[in-house]
């Protein structure tokens, strides 16, 4: 019987700009948390973005006329809207308190993934946290330096037609982000015609159960017990091409 374990890596401090994530995480990968072959190391996007210095002081942002206009429509700080627009290629939908955009990396998401929660405000400075510039590259760098089988970077996404957020992979290295099962037989030998599994997103959703969404402070999780046979691909593969998007 297959068994999958979710282990929150303990003792990680609050991550700051310029921190060495490899050192901070590596020092805690010992005992039961020492990495084994096949382990997937899952990191919350926030700690990667913080370490990479993707923090912006809103005082330094000058909103454009478009950001001011859109900010009034969605009832958001126009400086924040300016950052969202700078990280996006188009606005998909907007209404009061909601701004859905297509991120420059292809993700369709709220606020271009820019967040102000869990960004320490003790000094009174208003900050916003952007996604990593290249989450797949960040995942690969961490995987190589930590000697891990696979590394994923995840964020919380809302979904069309369903309420609430769930963990989603925005960066992946060392595993197949997507399992194309077309051509494989089902339980009764029938050939699968359309089945594609978002493998990395399923792992992300499981890991986010342990990470939590508020003050849990467990941003690194080891997922142990999985196996796969398909070749490794990155999270960018999960972005649906425009030619396949029936709602664009």
Order of alpha helices (4+ residues) and beta strands (2+ residues): beta-alpha-beta-alpha-beta-alpha-alpha-beta-beta-beta-beta-alpha-beta-beta-beta-beta-alpha-beta
